[in-house]
Amino acid sequence: MTINGAYTRLSVFLTATNEGRPVKRSFLATAFALAALALTTLPVAASAETVVVSPADMHGWVFWNDLTNGPGSGRLVNGPGTPPRGTGSAELHALAGERQALGTAQFHGTTLADITKLSYSSYQTDTRFAVTFQFGIHYTHSATGWQGRLGFEPGGTGNGGIVSGWQKWDKMLTTGKWWASGAPGSTVCKQGSPCTWTEVVTNWPGAEINGLILFKVGGPWPEFTGNADALKFGVERCTTVFDFEKSPTNGQGHHGDGSHDDSC
């Protein structure tokens, strides 16, 4: 999958994302449009590559407020503790009732059945909550408009308990459970009775990512701060690990110099 190809149908997404509701063009749409332009100049991910995301080069990732679609309060920080990759991570802080997110549109249009690897690590001290992973979804290739998101919620039904500190979520494509926010997925994969990844792709073999993959905190939560790092995302034979860093020199991987195999 090439980066350029991931943007061939991005215009549909750029008019709708917020919490599963259509929205007007805004900070979010503009930010991701600019990120898309920047990504067209990047080499394609190697068959196994680590990409260092830092303020110096966000590699298409954008922080935003998922309630207002305005600028987000998230940031890239050192720590906390000992992150799984490098020395830093992405931090998301949401006030009570707020929603904060960090996402990228570079996997827009990817068929779910082609995703071969998916995992990340979260850091939290409040063991009721952890950073969630979500993406916009179209249940068929020909679908138009907004059909909601599919979400993996740590601590939710079937996803195991949350512990204080760094915790790896590496069962997302096996025993991990996913729930949908919009129809038709929400009629089968409900928050109280979510589906495994296999059940999702079996029910909707043509389903694909619509717009963003994202980390998110907040909703009907109290004030919360959490961190995410080491997102591993594999599509067919190509796997990318995103290492989030405050300083690009602290990362372990590609820093945007193009010096890697682009066979994917």
C-alpha positions in Angstrom: 0.0 0.0 0.0 1.5 3.4 -1.0 1.0 6.6 0.9 -0.2 8.4 -2.1 -2.8 5.7 -2.8 -4.2 6.0 0.7 -5.4 9.5 -0.2 -7.3 8.8 -3.4 -10.7 9.0 -1.6 -9.8 11.2 1.4 -12.1 14.0 0.3 -15.2 12.1 1.6 -13.6 11.9 5.0 -12.6 15.6 5.2 -16.2 16.7 5.7 -17.1 14.4 8.5 -15.4 12.9 11.6 -16.5 14.4 14.9 -17.8 11.7 17.3 -19.5 10.0 14.4 -21.4 13.1 13.4 -21.0 15.1 10.2 -19.2 18.4 10.6 -18.2 21.3 8.5 -14.7 21.8 7.2 -12.6 23.1 10.1 -9.3 23.1 11.8 -9.3 19.3 11.6 -10.0 19.1 7.9 -7.4 21.7 7.1 -4.8 20.1 9.3 -5.2 16.7 7.7 -5.3 18.1 4.2 -1.9 19.7 4.9 -0.7 16.5 6.5 -1.7 14.6 3.3 0.3 16.9 1.1 3.3 16.5 3.4 3.0 12.7 3.3 3.0 12.6 -0.5 6.7 13.6 -0.3 7.7 10.8 2.1 9.0 7.4 0.9 6.8 4.4 1.3 7.1 2.4 4.6 9.6 -0.4 4.4 8.7 -4.0 5.0 9.5 -3.5 8.7 10.2 0.1 9.7 10.0 2.4 12.7 8.9 5.9 12.0 9.8 8.5 14.7 7.0 11.0 15.1 8.2 14.2 16.8 7.4 18.0 16.7 10.1 18.3 14.1 8.3 15.9 11.8 4.8 14.6 12.7 4.7 12.3 9.7 1.0 13.1 9.1 -0.1 12.8 12.7 -2.3 15.6 14.2 -3.7 16.4 17.7 -7.2 17.7 17.8 -10.2 18.2 20.1 -12.6 15.4 19.1 -15.6 17.3 20.5 -15.1 20.6 18.7 -12.8 19.6 15.9 -10.6 22.4 17.0 -6.9 22.3 18.0 -6.1 19.6 20.5 -4.3 19.9 23.8 -2.2 16.8 23.2 1.6 16.9 23.1 4.7 14.7 22.6 6.6 14.3 25.9 9.5 12.5 27.5 8.5 9.5 29.5 6.5 8.8 31.5 8.6 6.1 33.1 10.3 3.9 30.5 8.3 3.9 27.2 8.4 0.8 25.1 10.1 2.7 22.2 12.7 5.4 22.6 12.3 7.8 25.6 9.0 9.6 24.8 5.4 9.1 24.0 2.2 10.9 22.9 0.2 12.4 25.8 -3.5 13.1 25.7 -5.2 15.1 28.5 -9.0 15.6 28.5 -11.0 17.6 31.0 -14.2 15.9 32.3 -16.6 15.4 29.4 -14.0 16.5 26.9 -12.6 14.4 24.0 -8.9 14.6 22.8 -7.4 12.7 20.0 -4.2 12.1 17.9 -4.7 10.6 14.5 -3.4 10.1 11.0 -5.2 9.6 7.6 -2.3 7.7 6.0 -4.2 4.4 6.1 -7.4 5.7 4.7 -8.9 3.2 2.3 -7.1 0.2 3.8 -9.3 -3.0 3.7 -9.6 -4.4 7.2 -8.9 -7.9 5.9 -5.5 -6.8 4.8 -4.4 -5.6 8.2 -2.0 -8.2 9.6 -0.5 -6.6 12.7 -2.0 -4.2 15.2 -0.8 -3.3 18.7 0.2 -0.4 20.9 1.1 0.4 24.5 -0.7 2.8 26.8 0.3 4.5 30.1 -2.2 5.4 32.8 -2.4 5.8 36.5 -6.2 5.8 36.8 -6.9 2.1 36.2 -10.5 2.8 35.2 -9.4 4.1 31.8 -6.7 3.9 29.1 -6.1 5.5 25.8 -8.4 3.9 23.2 -7.7 3.1 19.6 -10.3 3.8 16.9 -10.8 4.4 13.2 -13.5 5.6 10.9 -15.1 2.7 9.0 -16.9 2.1 5.7 -18.5 -1.4 5.7 -18.3 -1.7 1.9 -15.9 -0.3 -0.6 -18.8 1.5 -2.4 -20.1 3.1 0.8 -20.4 6.9 1.0 -21.0 9.3 3.8 -20.2 8.6 7.5 -20.8 5.2 9.1 -19.2 5.8 12.4 -16.1 4.4 14.0 -14.8 1.0 15.1 -13.1 1.1 18.5 -10.9 -1.0 20.7 -11.4 0.0 24.3 -8.9 -1.3 26.9 -10.7 -2.5 30.0 -13.9 -2.9 28.0 -15.8 -6.2 27.6 -13.4 -8.9 26.6 -10.2 -6.8 26.6 -8.8 -7.5 30.0 -8.2 -5.3 33.0 -6.1 -2.1 33.1 -3.0 -1.7 35.3 -1.1 1.3 36.4 1.9 2.1 34.2 2.8 1.0 30.7 0.6 -1.8 29.3 0.8 -3.4 25.9 -2.3 -4.2 23.9 -1.3 -7.0 21.5 -4.4 -9.1 21.2 -6.3 -6.7 19.1 -6.5 -9.0 16.1 -7.0 -12.2 18.0 -9.1 -12.2 21.2 -9.5 -8.4 21.4 -13.0 -7.0 21.2 -14.3 -4.1 19.0 -17.5 -2.1 19.1 -19.0 0.1 16.4 -20.6 3.5 16.9 -22.7 3.5 13.7 -24.9 1.2 11.6 -24.7 -1.4 10.3 -21.8 -2.3 12.6 -23.5 -1.1 15.7 -26.4 -3.6 15.2 -24.0 -6.5 15.7 -20.9 -5.2 17.4 -22.4 -3.3 20.3 -20.5 -1.7 23.2 -21.9 -4.1 25.7 -21.4 -7.1 23.3 -18.4 -6.3 21.1 -17.0 -8.4 18.3 -13.6 -10.0 17.7 -11.6 -8.8 14.7 -12.4 -12.1 12.9 -16.1 -11.5 13.4 -15.9 -8.0 12.0 -14.1 -9.0 8.8 -16.3 -12.1 8.4 -19.5 -10.0 8.7 -18.1 -7.2 6.4 -15.3 -8.6 4.2 -15.2 -5.4 2.2 -14.9 -3.1 5.2 -12.2 -0.5 5.1 -10.8 2.4 7.0 -12.6 5.7 6.3 -10.4 8.6 7.1 -8.4 8.3 10.3 -6.9 5.8 12.7 -6.6 7.5 16.0 -5.8 7.4 19.7 -8.5 9.0 21.9 -9.3 9.8 25.5 -12.4 11.2 27.1 -16.1 11.1 26.6 -18.3 10.5 29.6 -15.0 10.3 31.7 -13.7 12.4 34.5 -10.6 14.4 33.9 -7.9 12.0 32.5 -4.3 12.0 31.3 -2.9 9.0 29.4 -0.1 8.2 27.0 0.4 6.0 23.9 3.5 4.7 22.1 4.8 2.0 19.9 1.8 1.6 17.6 2.5 -1.3 15.3 0.4 -1.3 12.1 0.8 -4.0 9.5 -0.8 -4.1 6.1 -0.1 -7.3 4.1 3.7 -7.6 4.2 4.4 -4.1 5.3 4.6 -3.2 9.0 5.2 0.3 10.5 6.0 1.0 14.1 5.3 4.6 15.2 7.6 5.8 17.9 6.3 9.0 19.5 9.1 11.3 20.8 9.5 14.8 22.2 12.9 15.0 20.4 13.6 13.3 17.1 17.1 12.3 18.2 15.6 10.1 21.0 13.8 7.8 18.6 14.7 4.4 17.3 14.0 4.4 13.6 13.4 6.4 10.4 13.8 10.2 10.8 12.6 11.3 7.4 15.9 11.0 5.5 14.7 8.4 3.1 17.5 6.0 3.8 15.5 2.7 3.9 14.1 0.0 1.6 10.9 1.2 -0.1 10.0 -2.2 -1.5 6.5 -2.0 0.0 
